[in-house]
Every structure is written in structure tokens, then in C-alpha cells.
Amino acid sequence: VFSEYNGVISQLALRSSTDDGDGAISSSPTTQPLMTVSMRQHHMAIKTSNIDMSIAFYSLLDFHPVAKFRSGPARAAWLEHNPDASGSGNEDGSDTKICSTAARIELIEVPEEILYDGMDEEARKQMQRKRALDRIKNSSVLGWDHMCLDVTGTIRAMSANDNDGTSCIDLQGWIDALNFRSQSKFGKDLRVALQPRVKVIGQARYQLAFIYDADGGLIELVNKLSSESPMESSWDDLDDSRIIWRNA
């Protein structure tokens, strides 16, 4: 079961019309040079302990299921960002217009027999719910680190819809609105990994913050402030105090 679960994605990726039946692709000579025109990221895959819980969490960010399927023994789903599909997001029918850039997420639910490695039900009750490794506290871990959502456009839209003009919406205001949605829908507060702060990257200034998803995975939120910084893009003479993950 475990090998089927972990191997299903790679097996699907290897299959093609030239598949000889055992997963290998028959090579054929070609005179066409490789092209990467219009290549884009298709989705970010996230393993979860409970896919229904994760679908509920990502609905806060206006990601909604467009396909549900099986990946070996695991339940899986594709979620696409669509703010118009979420309804109001609040009981009173108002819409806070929380949205991010268009994106797709794949959720893969780890089956309990794999997640708990054969542990019996009584033993499971005695342990804390499993979460993703906290990469804020474990900065030496290599590989995938976090997903990032650019919320610059939606913050500007919220500011434009501020009828009385008395408030200036920034990343903290957007997170506050997101937390209000979470409280309204689920009676729970968001878990914030790193509070908003300003960071210069290349020749632009950004507000950055990190929140945890339902399983403890990191989600970065980015709000672009300006493109007027004189700083050049370089790795030379880095000041450790400006590196966000060392300020935690």
C-alpha cells in the first residue's frame, strides 16, 4: 500500500502514448529543440491528515474543489482559486472580497494506517494530532518550504472599497479580515507564524507574513508596497538581520 501511494504520481508522469507497459518511455529521435514557451506552474501538492478539514481551511482563501479523485488508497482533490464561488463567506451575507491570485492546489489525504504506522485506536487517542514539520522552527530542513500567495491586488481592492476613506488597508488589515472570516465560519482564529514586516527584495519593498494551514504547513502572504528601492539584486554582503526566517 505504501509503495503504491508514494509511487502513483511518478508512475502517471512516466506514462505516455509510447509507454511499453512497464512505465518506461520509449525514446525516439527528434529534430525539434526543446521549448518551454508558456510553461507555468500547474499546482502545489500538499499532504493532509484530513482532506475535509483542509478543504474547509482553504475555502477561507477562496480555494474550492473542482475535482475529487483517488491517488492509490488516498483521497485527493484539486482546488482552484475562485472568489466568486465562495458566496459571502459570512453569515450576514456581506462579502469581504478576500482573494488571492489565481492558483491551484492538490490536496492528498494520508491514509490513517500510513499516518499512524499501524498504531491502534487507543494509542492514537493518547497522542497529539499530527502536524507538518514547523519549518519556522526547523530552518535547516531542505526541500519544499512554503507556498506563497500574492494578495497585493486584493488589498488594493479592499482599500478602494473603503467608503468612508478613514482606514488604510495593509497586510495586517487583510489578515485581520481573514481571521474574522475564520471566526465567522469555524469559530477559530488563524495561527500566525510570522507577523507582517517590511522587507526589501531587489528594487521593491514588500510586506511579508506567514500563517499556518490546517496541518501546520506554511503559507506566505505578500503585499508589494513600492518599486522605488535603490537596492540592487545581489547575494553579496547580506545582513542577517534582514533575513525574515532569522527574525522569528
Secondary structure by P-SEA (a helix, b strand, c coil): caaaaacaaaaaaacccccccccbbbbbbbccccccccccccbbbbbbccaaaaaaaaccccccccbbbbcccbbbbbbbbbccccccccccccccccccccbbbbbbbcccccccccccaaaaaaccccccccccccccccccccccccaaaaaaaaaaacccccccccaaaaaaaaaaaaaacccbbbbbcccbbbbbcccbbbbbbbbbcccbbbbbbbbbcccccccccccccccccccccccc
